[in-house]
Amino acid sequence: MESPAWPDLDEALLLERKISQLGLTLTGTPLQPLIQQLYDELSAKGLVFHPPCHVGDEWFVPVGIPAIFVPFYLTHERLRKLEAKMMLEVEGDTPKMFMRLIRHEAAHAYAYAYQLTQKRKWQRVFGRSSVKTTPEFYRPRPYSHSYVVHLDDWYAQSHPDEDFAETFAVWLTPDLDWRTRFKGWKALEKLEYVDQLMKTLAGQPPPYQPGYLEKDFNCLNLKLNTFYVRKRKQYEDTYPDFYDRDLRQLFAGPPEAGPACKASVYLRQRRRQLMDAVCESSNEKKYRVNKLLSRLIERCDQLELHLSPGEAPPDMAVAAYVTTLVMNYLFTGKFKRSK
């Protein structure tokens, strides 16, 4: 009797499979026409270099390699569902978001293929690429007009390379009148520079196309289980002891209020709504917010905290508190209370 194909395996058996052995490809998937859309957008601008795209463990362009790697879980519906279960969301799972991400990555590929970061004017406009690598944490200025807004978390502000990539992505987006959208912004000067720079590259094949092996960069030679253990760990690190005083202020009901008024019961019932509200306002990953809520629920049980009977549930206060913790993590790398 033949063993079932991997999409038909139960979750436990599927997680034991190596990703590299699943036979994943971009060809013939719903991603193929989206990649072609990118190529069509580049061609419409007169650009002849179409960055090759491969299956990888995440969205990225390897340092020095003008090629785009697309997350493996986007190639098959079964893997999308697994990603959603494990991480509570799937990055790039809609055509609109996929295109936003792949335009950003295409910019990095162009920077390597045409060695743009070595140009003096590029360095004057965006900064020196070699100063530092993209930091895991940075302190954005949400109201700054010096950077375009494309991906979440004001990502253009994190590093000169990302500033260029975000500017390029905005410039490339069809039907976006970026001159009107960013009128009066200093970022418009960057967009005008990218527009001029890309016109000089029109019709020009890239001078730098190093050979490479996909498997040397795709990071897929591991079990699905190992992949998700590592990925979930990445989003649940740096959890501090929580602030008992804050929780006691939020849930100041008397212990005799009874089981129906337990703070942990309230948080469990509102968990999904709170997570969605916090993620919408902070752009943080759902998995990290969900883990944070789990810690809060656990601590409320340990402290035996209750809501005050007869009072309205503190939805706004709790959402604001969790959002503050998450925003502090985004900007500083630590969950801490703002002073």
C-alpha positions as CSV (number, residue, x, y, z in Angstrom):
1,M,0.0,0.0,0.0
2,E,1.4,3.4,-1.0
3,S,2.0,5.9,1.7
4,P,-0.2,9.0,1.5
5,A,1.0,12.1,-0.3
6,W,2.3,14.7,2.2
7,P,-0.8,17.0,1.8
8,D,-2.9,14.2,3.1
9,L,-0.8,13.4,6.1
10,D,-2.1,14.2,9.6
11,E,-0.4,17.2,11.2
12,A,2.0,15.2,13.4
13,L,3.3,13.2,10.5
14,L,3.6,16.2,8.3
15,L,5.6,18.1,10.9
16,E,8.2,15.3,10.7
17,R,8.8,15.9,7.0
18,K,11.8,17.9,5.8
19,I,10.6,20.9,3.9
20,S,13.3,20.3,1.2
21,Q,11.7,16.9,0.5
22,L,8.2,18.2,-0.2
23,G,8.9,19.0,-3.8
24,L,7.8,22.6,-3.5
25,T,8.0,24.9,-6.5
26,L,6.6,28.2,-7.6
27,T,5.8,27.0,-11.1
28,G,2.1,26.1,-11.5
29,T,1.0,27.7,-8.2
30,P,-1.1,30.9,-7.8
31,L,2.2,32.6,-7.0
32,Q,3.4,32.2,-10.6
33,P,1.1,34.9,-12.1
34,L,1.9,37.3,-9.3
35,I,5.7,36.9,-10.0
36,Q,4.9,37.5,-13.7
37,Q,3.0,40.6,-12.6
38,L,6.2,41.9,-11.0
39,Y,8.1,41.2,-14.2
40,D,5.5,43.0,-16.2
41,E,5.7,46.0,-13.9
42,L,9.4,46.1,-14.3
43,S,9.2,45.8,-18.1
44,A,6.6,48.6,-18.2
45,K,9.3,50.8,-16.6
46,G,11.8,49.8,-19.3
47,L,13.7,47.5,-16.9
48,V,15.0,44.3,-18.4
49,F,16.3,42.5,-15.3
50,H,13.7,40.1,-13.9
51,P,15.1,38.8,-10.6
52,P,14.8,35.0,-10.4
53,C,12.5,33.8,-7.7
54,H,12.9,30.7,-5.5
55,V,11.2,28.9,-2.6
56,G,12.8,29.7,0.7
57,D,12.0,29.8,4.4
58,E,11.0,33.5,4.5
59,W,10.9,36.6,2.4
60,F,14.5,37.7,1.7
61,V,17.2,38.4,-0.8
62,P,20.6,36.9,0.1
63,V,23.3,39.4,0.7
64,G,25.1,40.0,-2.6
65,I,22.8,37.7,-4.6
66,P,20.2,39.4,-6.9
67,A,17.5,36.8,-6.4
68,I,14.2,36.7,-4.4
69,F,13.2,33.9,-2.0
70,V,9.5,33.5,-1.3
71,P,8.3,31.6,1.8
72,F,7.6,28.0,1.2
73,Y,4.2,28.0,3.0
74,L,2.7,30.2,0.3
75,T,3.2,27.6,-2.3
76,H,0.5,25.2,-1.1
77,E,-2.9,25.6,0.7
78,R,-2.1,22.9,3.2
79,L,1.1,24.7,4.2
80,R,-0.7,28.0,4.4
81,K,-3.2,26.5,6.9
82,L,-0.3,25.1,8.9
83,E,1.4,28.5,9.0
84,A,-1.9,30.1,10.1
85,K,-2.3,27.6,12.9
86,M,1.3,27.8,14.1
87,M,1.8,31.6,13.7
88,L,-1.9,32.8,13.7
89,E,-1.3,34.7,10.4
90,V,0.3,34.2,7.0
91,E,2.6,36.9,5.7
92,G,1.8,37.7,2.0
93,D,-1.2,35.5,1.8
94,T,-3.3,37.9,-0.3
95,P,-2.3,39.0,-3.8
96,K,-2.1,42.7,-2.7
97,M,0.2,41.9,0.2
98,F,2.3,39.5,-1.9
99,M,2.9,42.2,-4.4
100,R,3.8,44.8,-1.8
101,L,6.4,42.4,-0.3
102,I,7.9,41.2,-3.6
103,R,8.3,44.7,-4.9
104,H,10.3,45.5,-1.8
105,E,12.5,42.4,-2.3
106,A,12.9,43.3,-6.0
107,A,14.5,46.5,-4.9
108,H,17.2,44.6,-2.9
109,A,17.8,42.4,-6.0
110,Y,18.3,45.5,-8.1
111,A,20.6,47.0,-5.6
112,Y,22.9,44.0,-5.8
113,A,22.6,43.4,-9.6
114,Y,23.5,47.0,-10.4
115,Q,25.6,47.6,-7.3
116,L,23.6,50.7,-6.6
117,T,24.8,51.2,-3.0
118,Q,28.3,52.0,-4.3
119,K,27.0,55.1,-6.2
120,R,27.9,58.3,-4.4
121,K,24.6,60.0,-5.0
122,W,22.7,56.9,-3.7
123,Q,24.8,57.2,-0.5
124,R,24.0,60.9,-0.3
125,V,20.2,60.2,-0.7
126,F,19.8,57.1,1.4
127,G,23.0,56.9,3.5
128,R,25.9,54.5,3.5
129,S,24.7,50.9,3.3
130,S,27.9,49.5,5.0
131,V,27.4,51.4,8.2
132,K,25.3,48.6,9.8
133,T,23.0,45.7,9.1
134,T,19.3,46.1,9.4
135,P,18.6,46.1,13.1
136,E,16.1,43.9,14.7
137,F,14.8,46.8,16.7
138,Y,14.8,50.5,15.8
139,R,13.0,53.6,17.0
140,P,10.8,54.9,14.2
141,R,9.3,58.4,14.0
142,P,5.7,57.7,12.8
143,Y,5.1,61.3,11.7
144,S,8.4,61.8,9.8
145,H,7.9,62.9,6.1
146,S,11.5,62.0,5.3
147,Y,10.5,58.4,4.4
148,V,7.9,56.8,2.3
149,V,5.3,54.5,4.0
150,H,4.9,51.2,2.3
151,L,5.3,48.2,4.6
152,D,4.2,48.2,8.3
153,D,6.2,49.6,11.2
154,W,7.7,52.5,9.2
155,Y,10.2,50.0,7.9
156,A,11.9,52.5,5.6
157,Q,13.4,54.1,8.7
158,S,15.2,51.0,9.9
159,H,18.3,51.1,7.5
160,P,19.5,52.9,4.3
161,D,18.9,49.6,2.3
162,E,15.4,49.4,3.5
163,D,14.8,53.1,2.8
164,F,15.8,52.5,-0.8
165,A,13.7,49.2,-1.0
166,E,10.6,50.9,0.3
167,T,11.1,53.9,-2.0
168,F,11.6,51.6,-5.0
169,A,8.5,49.6,-4.1
170,V,6.4,52.8,-3.9
171,W,7.8,54.0,-7.2
172,L,7.1,50.7,-8.9
173,T,3.5,50.3,-7.7
174,P,1.1,50.7,-10.7
175,D,-1.6,53.3,-10.5
176,L,0.0,54.9,-7.5
177,D,0.4,58.7,-8.1
178,W,3.4,58.9,-5.7
179,R,4.1,62.6,-6.7
180,T,0.6,63.5,-5.3
181,R,0.7,61.0,-2.4
182,F,4.0,62.3,-1.1
183,K,3.7,66.0,-2.2
184,G,5.4,68.2,0.3
185,W,7.3,65.3,1.8
186,K,11.1,65.1,1.8
187,A,10.6,61.5,0.8
188,L,9.5,62.9,-2.6
189,E,13.1,63.8,-3.3
190,K,14.0,60.2,-2.8
191,L,11.3,59.0,-5.2
192,E,12.4,61.5,-7.8
193,Y,16.0,60.2,-7.5
194,V,14.8,56.6,-7.9
195,D,12.8,57.6,-10.9
196,Q,15.9,59.2,-12.5
197,L,18.2,56.3,-11.5
198,M,15.9,53.7,-13.0
199,K,15.6,55.6,-16.3
200,T,19.4,55.3,-16.6
201,L,19.1,51.5,-16.1
202,A,16.3,51.1,-18.7
203,G,17.3,48.5,-21.3
204,Q,20.5,47.8,-19.5
205,P,21.2,44.2,-18.4
206,P,22.7,43.8,-14.9
207,P,26.5,43.9,-14.8
208,Y,26.6,41.7,-11.7
209,Q,24.9,38.2,-11.8
210,P,26.9,35.8,-9.7
211,G,26.3,32.1,-9.9
212,Y,24.7,30.4,-6.9
213,L,22.9,27.3,-5.8
214,E,19.4,27.7,-4.5
215,K,19.9,25.1,-1.7
216,D,22.8,27.1,-0.3
217,F,20.3,29.9,0.6
218,N,16.8,28.5,0.9
219,C,17.3,27.1,4.5
220,L,14.8,24.3,3.9
221,N,16.8,21.3,4.8
222,L,15.0,20.9,8.1
223,K,11.8,19.3,9.4
224,L,8.7,21.4,9.5
225,N,8.6,20.8,13.3
226,T,12.1,22.3,13.7
227,F,11.2,25.2,11.5
228,Y,8.2,26.1,13.7
229,V,9.9,25.5,17.0
230,R,12.6,28.1,15.9
231,K,10.1,30.5,14.4
232,R,7.8,30.5,17.4
233,K,10.8,30.9,19.7
234,Q,11.8,34.0,17.7
235,Y,8.5,35.6,18.5
236,E,8.2,34.7,22.1
237,D,11.6,35.7,23.4
238,T,12.2,38.6,25.8
239,Y,9.2,38.1,28.1
240,P,9.8,39.8,31.4
241,D,8.0,39.5,34.7
242,F,4.8,41.3,34.4
243,Y,3.8,44.3,36.4
244,D,1.5,43.1,39.2
245,R,0.6,46.7,40.2
246,D,-0.7,47.4,36.7
247,L,-2.8,44.2,36.6
248,R,-4.2,45.0,40.0
249,Q,-5.3,48.4,38.9
250,L,-7.0,47.0,35.8
251,F,-8.7,44.2,37.7
252,A,-9.5,45.7,41.1
253,G,-12.6,43.6,41.9
254,P,-12.9,41.8,45.3
255,P,-12.0,38.1,45.5
256,E,-15.6,37.3,46.6
257,A,-16.8,38.5,43.2
258,G,-16.9,34.9,42.2
259,P,-15.7,32.8,39.3
260,A,-17.7,34.7,36.7
261,C,-15.8,37.9,37.4
262,K,-12.3,36.3,37.3
263,A,-9.9,38.4,35.3
264,S,-8.5,35.4,33.5
265,V,-12.0,34.3,32.4
266,Y,-12.6,37.7,31.0
267,L,-9.3,37.8,29.2
268,R,-9.9,34.3,27.7
269,Q,-13.3,35.4,26.5
270,R,-12.0,38.6,24.9
271,R,-8.7,37.1,23.7
272,R,-9.4,37.2,20.0
273,Q,-10.9,40.7,20.0
274,L,-8.0,42.0,22.1
275,M,-5.4,40.4,19.9
276,D,-7.0,41.8,16.7
277,A,-7.3,45.3,18.2
278,V,-3.7,45.3,19.5
279,C,-2.3,44.0,16.2
280,E,-4.3,46.5,14.2
281,S,-2.9,49.4,16.2
282,S,0.6,48.2,16.6
283,N,1.2,46.1,13.4
284,E,2.9,43.5,15.7
285,K,2.8,39.8,14.9
286,K,-0.3,38.0,16.1
287,Y,1.8,35.1,17.6
288,R,3.8,37.5,19.8
289,V,0.6,39.3,21.0
290,N,-1.1,36.0,21.7
291,K,1.8,34.8,23.8
292,L,1.8,38.0,25.7
293,L,-1.9,37.6,26.4
294,S,-1.2,34.0,27.6
295,R,1.3,35.3,30.1
296,L,-1.2,38.0,31.3
297,I,-3.9,35.4,31.8
298,E,-1.6,33.1,33.7
299,R,-0.5,35.9,36.0
300,C,-4.1,37.0,36.6
301,D,-4.9,33.5,37.8
302,Q,-1.8,33.5,40.0
303,L,-2.8,36.8,41.6
304,E,-6.5,35.7,41.8
305,L,-7.6,39.0,40.2
306,H,-11.3,39.8,39.5
307,L,-13.4,42.4,37.7
308,S,-15.6,44.6,39.8
309,P,-19.2,43.3,39.7
310,G,-21.6,45.5,37.9
311,E,-19.0,47.6,36.2
312,A,-18.4,47.7,32.4
313,P,-15.6,45.4,31.3
314,P,-12.3,47.3,30.9
315,D,-11.9,46.5,27.2
316,M,-10.3,49.9,26.2
317,A,-8.0,50.0,29.2
318,V,-6.8,46.5,28.7
319,A,-6.3,46.9,25.0
320,A,-4.3,50.2,25.6
321,Y,-2.1,48.5,28.2
322,V,-1.3,45.5,26.0
323,T,-0.7,47.9,23.1
324,T,1.7,49.9,25.2
325,L,3.7,46.8,26.1
326,V,3.8,45.7,22.5
327,M,4.9,49.1,21.1
328,N,7.6,49.3,23.7
329,Y,8.8,45.9,22.5
330,L,8.7,47.1,18.9
331,F,10.8,50.2,19.6
332,T,13.2,48.9,22.3
333,G,13.2,45.1,22.1
334,K,11.8,44.8,25.6
335,F,8.3,44.7,27.1
336,K,8.3,47.5,29.6
337,R,6.1,50.3,30.9
338,S,6.6,53.7,29.4
339,K,7.8,56.2,32.0
